[in-house]
């Protein structure tokens, strides 16, 4: 039953904003120019994980051994993002992460040396296995983002279902969706992948 509910949640998310799903990927030169021109809200899906969907039954947030975690490729992908941001001198005001180990590790490996603070934010936690939390968490994120006025971009490291609920985009693992808050929603400006 949980799997059916999770699939229905994903399908509902897919129907939210077809135009956002079709948003073209930014080449790296365009991405650097865009990110260097102002403060944006960046939604990053955690990098590559071990095979599987969701988490094992009875997983615990405080125990990484019970979760689906990053694999070696995902760890290197996260480090590569960190190098990319440093190489292009793209600064972040803050990094917020889901409490899932795969998101927290992505944030730490990519951005620990960025000079920006990394904090866990429960509103970014996955609702894949609890679709009833989708509306509340999405509303919490949008409410908080409405008042974001950082000098540099805000990085949110989270899950596919969360990003899809916020934007209509279905990102690949490790992909970043560049957005700007406007009129109660996130406008998708582009997508970046390594």
BAMIMI-533716 format. One record per residue: x, y, z negated of N, C-alpha, C in turn. Coordinates in Angstrom, 3 decimals. Example, Ala and Ser with C-alpha at 12.3 -4.5 7.8 and 13.67 -1.06 7.14 Angstrom:
{{13.190 -5.690 -7.800} {12.300 -4.500 -7.800} {13.200 -3.300 -7.800}}
{{12.850 -2.250 -7.080} {13.670 -1.060 -7.140} {12.900 0.030 -7.870}}
***
This chain:
{{0.820 -1.196 0.000} {0.000 0.000 0.000} {0.867 1.266 0.000}}
{{1.968 1.236 -0.814} {2.866 2.393 -0.856} {3.440 2.695 0.521}}
{{3.818 1.643 1.242} {4.405 1.826 2.575} {3.389 2.445 3.520}}
{{2.139 1.993 3.449} {1.087 2.541 4.307} {0.870 4.017 3.986}}
{{0.814 4.357 2.690} {0.640 5.763 2.304} {1.808 6.617 2.773}}
{{3.018 6.090 2.649} {4.197 6.837 3.088} {4.155 7.063 4.596}}
{{3.750 6.041 5.351} {3.655 6.197 6.808} {2.577 7.205 7.187}}
{{1.457 7.180 6.484} {0.394 8.159 6.757} {0.864 9.575 6.446}}
{{1.644 9.734 5.375} {2.203 11.043 5.037} {3.118 11.527 6.150}}
{{3.972 10.637 6.641} {4.884 11.026 7.721} {4.107 11.410 8.969}}
{{3.059 10.658 9.300} {2.251 10.980 10.487} {1.543 12.320 10.311}}
{{1.053 12.585 9.110} {0.398 13.876 8.859} {1.389 15.012 9.038}}
{{2.604 14.809 8.561} {3.639 15.836 8.706} {3.971 16.073 10.168}}
{{3.951 15.021 10.963} {4.292 15.148 12.382} {3.289 16.008 13.133}}
{{2.047 16.065 12.643} {1.024 16.827 13.344} {0.976 18.289 12.930}}
{{1.791 18.688 11.960} {1.723 20.045 11.425} {2.069 21.130 12.434}}
{{3.204 20.993 13.076} {3.674 22.087 13.925} {4.436 21.535 15.124}}
{{3.733 21.105 16.184} {4.418 20.540 17.337} {5.431 21.490 17.939}}
{{5.161 22.778 17.906} {6.110 23.742 18.485} {7.424 23.730 17.724}}
{{7.344 23.570 16.402} {8.569 23.530 15.602} {9.370 22.269 15.905}}
{{8.674 21.132 16.105} {9.383 19.897 16.423} {10.149 20.041 17.728}}
{{9.613 20.806 18.654} {10.236 20.947 19.963} {11.355 21.985 19.975}}
{{11.563 22.684 18.850} {12.596 23.721 18.772} {13.936 23.174 19.233}}
{{14.554 23.866 20.148} {15.820 23.399 20.722} {16.954 23.465 19.707}}
{{17.888 22.552 19.884} {19.090 22.555 19.053} {19.968 23.729 19.458}}
{{20.623 24.318 18.482} {21.556 25.408 18.749} {22.925 24.816 19.025}}
{{23.607 25.302 20.063} {24.993 24.892 20.222} {25.783 25.590 19.113}}
{{26.978 25.119 18.858} {27.727 25.626 17.695} {28.086 27.102 17.822}}
{{28.350 27.571 19.006} {28.670 28.991 19.190} {27.453 29.854 18.828}}
{{26.273 29.454 19.299} {25.044 30.190 18.978} {24.726 30.115 17.493}}
{{24.968 28.936 16.900} {24.703 28.774 15.470} {25.596 29.676 14.635}}
{{26.869 29.742 14.990} {27.808 30.600 14.259} {27.384 32.058 14.380}}
{{27.006 32.480 15.584} {26.566 33.868 15.787} {25.317 34.165 14.965}}
{{24.363 33.246 14.950} {23.128 33.457 14.206} {23.401 33.505 12.704}}
{{24.111 32.506 12.185} {24.338 32.433 10.742} {25.238 33.546 10.230}}
{{26.043 34.119 11.099} {26.885 35.239 10.697} {26.156 36.564 10.718}}
{{24.898 36.552 11.196} {24.183 37.816 11.382} {23.192 38.145 10.281}}
{{23.073 37.296 9.255} {22.119 37.613 8.197} {21.929 36.465 7.243}}
{{20.960 36.629 6.349} {20.648 35.612 5.348} {19.445 34.805 5.821}}
{{19.632 33.493 5.905} {18.583 32.595 6.362} {18.322 31.530 5.305}}
{{17.265 30.781 5.497} {16.969 29.635 4.653} {17.304 28.407 5.489}}
{{18.298 27.644 5.023} {18.784 26.480 5.753} {18.287 25.220 5.058}}
{{17.596 24.389 5.801} {17.079 23.134 5.269} {17.925 22.004 5.837}}
{{18.656 21.335 4.971} {19.531 20.252 5.413} {18.999 18.921 4.908}}
{{18.818 17.986 5.834} {18.498 16.628 5.407} {19.806 15.972 4.968}}
{{19.751 15.215 3.887} {20.945 14.514 3.409} {21.614 13.782 4.573}}
{{22.903 13.536 4.454} {23.652 12.888 5.520} {23.378 11.374 5.535}}
{{24.073 10.656 6.408} {23.811 9.237 6.666} {23.830 8.388 5.394}}
{{22.866 7.475 5.323} {22.742 6.600 4.157} {22.913 5.136 4.549}}
{{22.913 4.316 3.524} {22.829 2.876 3.731} {21.535 2.605 4.492}}
{{21.460 1.475 5.169} {20.262 1.132 5.936} {19.042 1.047 5.029}}
{{17.906 1.440 5.575} {16.663 1.320 4.823} {15.806 2.558 4.946}}
{{14.623 2.456 4.368} {13.673 3.559 4.339} {13.217 3.741 2.903}}
{{13.146 4.969 2.458} {12.740 5.212 1.073} {13.790 4.678 0.114}}
{{13.329 4.213 -1.031} {14.224 3.688 -2.057} {13.746 2.312 -2.493}}
{{14.638 1.521 -3.102} {14.223 0.211 -3.616} {13.113 0.375 -4.665}}
{{12.290 -0.659 -4.851} {11.262 -0.580 -5.901} {11.909 -0.316 -7.260}}
{{11.241 0.440 -8.064} {11.658 0.723 -9.446} {12.967 1.512 -9.536}}
{{13.274 2.315 -8.510} {14.478 3.149 -8.586} {14.313 4.187 -9.683}}
{{15.451 4.701 -10.163} {15.443 5.725 -11.209} {16.298 6.890 -10.744}}
{{15.789 8.109 -10.926} {16.530 9.292 -10.488} {17.877 9.436 -11.178}}
{{17.976 9.109 -12.411} {19.235 9.274 -13.131} {20.231 8.152 -12.908}}
{{19.885 7.166 -12.099} {20.750 5.996 -11.901} {20.959 5.761 -10.409}}
{{22.095 6.223 -9.903} {22.388 6.103 -8.465} {22.431 4.656 -7.996}}
{{22.753 3.723 -8.881} {22.836 2.311 -8.481} {21.474 1.745 -8.097}}
{{20.390 2.448 -8.433} {19.042 1.966 -8.099} {18.479 2.639 -6.852}}
{{19.227 3.530 -6.220} {18.740 4.311 -5.082} {19.438 3.917 -3.783}}
{{18.863 4.371 -2.670} {19.538 4.269 -1.371} {20.485 5.459 -1.297}}
{{21.772 5.208 -1.131} {22.796 6.244 -1.233} {23.504 6.482 0.096}}
{{24.367 7.483 0.109} {25.175 7.757 1.287} {26.107 6.575 1.562}}
{{26.365 6.338 2.842} {27.393 5.371 3.214} {28.671 6.154 3.531}}
{{29.733 5.457 3.948} {30.997 6.132 4.250} {30.854 7.174 5.335}}
{{30.068 6.869 6.360} {29.844 7.831 7.445} {29.143 9.086 6.924}}
{{28.177 8.890 6.027} {27.457 10.027 5.450} {28.352 10.908 4.597}}
{{29.270 10.287 3.869} {30.201 11.079 3.052} {31.124 11.900 3.949}}
{{31.609 11.288 5.017} {32.473 12.039 5.937} {31.684 13.126 6.663}}
{{30.443 12.840 7.010} {29.587 13.837 7.660} {29.388 15.049 6.744}}
{{29.168 14.807 5.459} {28.999 15.909 4.507} {30.281 16.738 4.416}}
{{31.427 16.065 4.320} {32.702 16.794 4.273} {32.920 17.601 5.552}}
{{32.522 17.037 6.688} {32.675 17.741 7.973} {31.817 19.007 7.998}}
{{30.618 18.945 7.419} {29.801 20.161 7.334} {30.513 21.220 6.498}}
{{31.102 20.807 5.387} {31.842 21.752 4.552} {32.968 22.412 5.316}}
{{33.713 21.610 6.071} {34.807 22.167 6.886} {34.251 23.119 7.940}}
{{33.118 22.782 8.544} {32.518 23.624 9.589} {32.125 24.990 9.014}}
{{31.473 24.989 7.859} {31.080 26.254 7.230} {32.310 27.082 6.872}}
{{33.363 26.447 6.347} {34.584 27.179 6.000} {35.290 27.708 7.243}}
{{35.412 26.864 8.253} {36.101 27.261 9.490} {35.450 28.483 10.120}}
{{34.128 28.541 10.076} {33.409 29.648 10.706} {33.061 30.764 9.725}}
{{33.573 30.651 8.510} {33.399 31.673 7.476} {31.927 32.021 7.257}}
{{31.106 30.990 7.246} {29.680 31.173 6.974} {29.477 30.995 5.476}}
{{29.037 32.053 4.836} {28.900 32.050 3.385} {27.478 31.711 2.976}}
{{27.376 31.087 1.824} {26.082 30.729 1.240} {25.946 31.425 -0.099}}
{{24.767 31.949 -0.380} {24.522 32.560 -1.691} {24.298 31.507 -2.753}}
{{23.624 30.421 -2.358} {23.266 29.388 -3.322} {22.958 28.105 -2.570}}
{{23.176 26.981 -3.248} {22.804 25.670 -2.717} {21.874 25.034 -3.732}}
{{20.708 24.598 -3.263} {19.784 23.874 -4.131} {19.590 22.487 -3.532}}
{{19.474 21.497 -4.408} {19.399 20.112 -3.954} {18.290 19.360 -4.663}}
{{17.744 18.387 -3.948} {16.894 17.376 -4.560} {17.736 16.642 -5.595}}
{{17.087 16.041 -6.576} {17.798 15.288 -7.611} {18.187 13.884 -7.153}}
{{17.755 13.452 -5.967} {18.156 12.142 -5.445} {19.670 12.159 -5.228}}
{{20.324 11.062 -5.553} {21.787 10.987 -5.463} {22.295 11.288 -4.062}}
{{21.582 10.842 -3.018} {22.060 11.077 -1.654} {22.052 12.563 -1.288}}
{{21.121 13.314 -1.838} {21.085 14.761 -1.583} {22.134 15.477 -2.416}}
{{22.198 15.130 -3.688} {23.174 15.769 -4.577} {24.604 15.521 -4.090}}
{{24.881 14.292 -3.650} {26.220 13.983 -3.164} {26.509 14.731 -1.864}}
{{25.513 14.824 -0.976} {25.687 15.607 0.252} {26.058 17.043 -0.094}}
{{25.308 17.652 -1.007} {25.560 19.045 -1.398} {26.945 19.210 -1.995}}
{{27.312 18.307 -2.874} {28.606 18.408 -3.557} {29.770 18.223 -2.580}}
{{29.690 17.194 -1.728} {30.784 16.941 -0.787} {30.910 18.058 0.246}}
{{29.795 18.614 0.657} {29.824 19.651 1.692} {30.159 21.026 1.129}}
{{29.611 21.367 -0.020} {29.620 22.770 -0.426} {30.234 23.069 -1.790}}
{{30.837 22.083 -2.441} {31.427 22.326 -3.768} {32.504 23.407 -3.720}}
{{33.192 23.541 -2.596} {34.259 24.550 -2.482} {33.790 25.840 -1.818}}
{{32.483 26.005 -1.671} {31.951 27.184 -0.972} {31.932 28.430 -1.846}}
{{32.061 28.248 -3.146} {31.959 29.387 -4.057} {30.531 29.648 -4.493}}
{{29.573 28.962 -3.892} {28.166 29.129 -4.270} {27.794 28.062 -5.294}}
{{26.895 28.421 -6.161} {26.436 27.505 -7.212} {25.523 26.440 -6.606}}
{{25.678 25.185 -7.056} {24.800 24.088 -6.638} {23.891 23.749 -7.809}}
{{22.575 23.800 -7.587} {21.621 23.466 -8.646} {20.610 22.452 -8.124}}
{{20.142 21.615 -9.042} {19.077 20.672 -8.700} {17.744 21.381 -8.829}}
{{16.859 21.147 -7.860} {15.548 21.801 -7.850} {14.491 20.726 -7.612}}
{{13.711 20.363 -8.631} {12.718 19.294 -8.496} {11.721 19.494 -7.344}}
{{11.452 20.711 -6.961} {10.515 20.944 -5.846} {11.038 20.354 -4.537}}
{{12.356 20.077 -4.463} {12.947 19.471 -3.261} {12.987 17.947 -3.332}}
{{12.547 17.364 -4.442} {12.565 15.905 -4.578} {11.632 15.259 -3.560}}
{{11.999 14.081 -3.113} {11.209 13.372 -2.110} {9.828 13.009 -2.650}}
{{8.819 13.144 -1.784} {7.487 12.649 -2.134} {7.091 11.511 -1.184}}
{{8.099 10.859 -0.582} {7.860 9.753 0.343} {6.994 8.669 -0.296}}
{{7.305 8.299 -1.546} {6.544 7.267 -2.250} {5.385 7.832 -3.063}}
{{5.205 9.139 -3.045} {4.119 9.783 -3.807} {3.538 10.921 -2.971}}
{{2.860 10.597 -1.866} {2.365 11.637 -0.958} {1.400 12.634 -1.605}}
{{0.831 12.274 -2.748} {-0.075 13.208 -3.422} {0.665 14.450 -3.920}}
{{2.002 14.387 -4.035} {2.792 15.542 -4.499} {3.153 16.495 -3.360}}
{{2.876 16.122 -2.128} {3.300 16.902 -0.962} {2.831 18.357 -1.013}}
{{1.550 18.560 -1.193} {1.007 19.927 -1.153} {1.554 20.793 -2.277}}
{{1.602 20.258 -3.492} {2.090 21.032 -4.637} {3.555 21.411 -4.455}}
{{4.401 20.444 -4.098} {5.824 20.740 -3.944} {6.079 21.700 -2.788}}
{{5.385 21.519 -1.688} {5.560 22.413 -0.538} {5.155 23.832 -0.921}}
{{4.053 23.968 -1.640} {3.611 25.288 -2.097} {4.622 25.907 -3.056}}
{{5.207 25.099 -3.951} {6.217 25.603 -4.888} {7.432 26.149 -4.141}}
{{7.890 25.408 -3.148} {9.047 25.851 -2.381} {8.730 27.151 -1.657}}
{{7.593 27.211 -0.973} {7.242 28.425 -0.224} {7.077 29.624 -1.147}}
{{6.483 29.409 -2.314} {6.312 30.518 -3.268} {7.659 31.078 -3.704}}
{{8.608 30.191 -3.992} {9.946 30.620 -4.411} {10.681 31.319 -3.266}}
{{10.545 30.790 -2.057} {11.263 31.358 -0.917} {10.721 32.734 -0.522}}
{{9.480 33.010 -0.860} {8.886 34.310 -0.538} {9.663 35.457 -1.178}}
{{10.306 35.186 -2.314} {11.020 36.254 -3.013} {12.541 36.147 -2.859}}
{{13.007 35.230 -2.006} {14.457 35.067 -1.852} {15.052 36.283 -1.149}}
{{16.048 36.902 -1.777} {16.701 38.083 -1.217} {18.216 37.976 -1.349}}
{{18.770 36.818 -1.101} {20.203 36.625 -1.231} {20.982 37.408 -0.188}}
{{22.214 37.711 -0.502} {23.078 38.424 0.437} {23.464 37.527 1.608}}
{{23.581 36.217 1.320} {23.942 35.233 2.338} {22.831 34.181 2.397}}
{{22.996 33.195 3.249} {21.969 32.168 3.421} {21.828 31.274 2.197}}
{{20.630 30.736 2.048} {20.295 29.784 1.001} {20.253 28.400 1.641}}
{{20.990 27.438 1.086} {21.019 26.066 1.592} {20.162 25.181 0.696}}
{{19.195 24.488 1.287} {18.353 23.539 0.570} {18.652 22.144 1.113}}
{{19.176 21.258 0.275} {19.500 19.894 0.696} {18.389 18.981 0.186}}
{{17.674 18.359 1.113} {16.475 17.623 0.738} {16.247 16.440 1.673}}
{{15.004 16.065 1.839} {14.615 14.845 2.548} {13.788 15.183 3.792}}
{{13.693 14.206 4.685} {12.933 14.399 5.928} {11.493 14.806 5.652}}
{{10.809 14.107 4.734} {9.395 14.420 4.515} {9.206 15.847 4.021}}
{{10.124 16.325 3.187} {10.024 17.696 2.667} {10.220 18.711 3.788}}
{{11.243 18.492 4.614} {11.528 19.426 5.710} {10.386 19.423 6.710}}
{{9.840 18.243 7.004} {8.730 18.161 7.943} {7.498 18.878 7.403}}
{{7.226 18.728 6.109} {6.079 19.420 5.510} {6.243 20.935 5.568}}
{{7.477 21.408 5.420} {7.739 22.854 5.422} {7.794 23.459 6.824}}
{{8.216 22.669 7.814} {8.498 23.252 9.136} {7.861 22.535 10.320}}
{{7.448 21.286 10.157} {6.989 20.488 11.283} {8.120 19.785 12.008}}
{{9.361 20.088 11.662} {10.534 19.474 12.286} {10.819 18.131 11.613}}
{{11.180 17.132 12.421} {11.601 15.832 11.905} {13.115 15.746 12.142}}
{{13.915 16.136 11.139} {15.368 16.212 11.338} {16.053 14.857 11.224}}
{{17.151 14.718 11.926} {18.019 13.550 11.758} {18.780 13.703 10.452}}
{{19.340 12.616 9.957} {20.168 12.708 8.753} {21.352 13.624 9.045}}
{{21.584 14.569 8.151} {22.691 15.501 8.302} {22.384 16.702 9.171}}
{{21.195 16.797 9.712} {20.832 17.940 10.560} {20.371 19.107 9.685}}
{{20.647 20.332 10.160} {20.243 21.548 9.462} {19.211 22.280 10.300}}
{{18.115 22.693 9.660} {17.075 23.483 10.313} {17.218 24.911 9.785}}
{{17.424 25.853 10.693} {17.605 27.261 10.336} {16.238 27.934 10.364}}
{{15.857 28.560 9.239} {14.536 29.187 9.159} {14.633 30.576 8.541}}
{{13.530 31.273 8.651} {13.352 32.564 7.976} {11.924 32.586 7.449}}
{{11.762 33.054 6.217} {10.429 33.134 5.617} {9.693 34.332 6.198}}
{{8.449 34.106 6.627} {7.633 35.198 7.159} {6.162 34.811 7.088}}
{{5.371 35.698 6.528} {3.923 35.502 6.516} {3.458 34.230 5.842}}
{{4.117 33.839 4.764} {3.684 32.679 4.014} {4.175 31.343 4.546}}
{{5.071 31.377 5.529} {5.586 30.109 6.064} {7.027 30.275 6.515}}
{{7.642 29.178 6.880} {9.010 29.207 7.385} {8.975 29.155 8.907}}
{{9.578 30.148 9.527} {9.699 30.169 10.982} {10.991 29.466 11.363}}
{{10.907 28.502 12.249} {12.092 27.764 12.681} {12.798 28.548 13.773}}
{{14.081 28.856 13.511} {14.892 29.616 14.467} {15.807 28.716 15.295}}
{{16.067 27.528 14.781} {16.931 26.594 15.503} {17.342 25.442 14.633}}
{{18.004 24.474 15.268} {18.484 23.274 14.584} {19.957 23.083 14.916}}
{{20.733 22.622 13.918} {22.162 22.422 14.123} {22.525 21.005 13.688}}
{{23.287 20.322 14.527} {23.801 18.992 14.180} {25.291 18.979 14.478}}
{{26.021 18.163 13.735} {27.454 18.016 14.018} {27.636 17.058 15.168}}
***
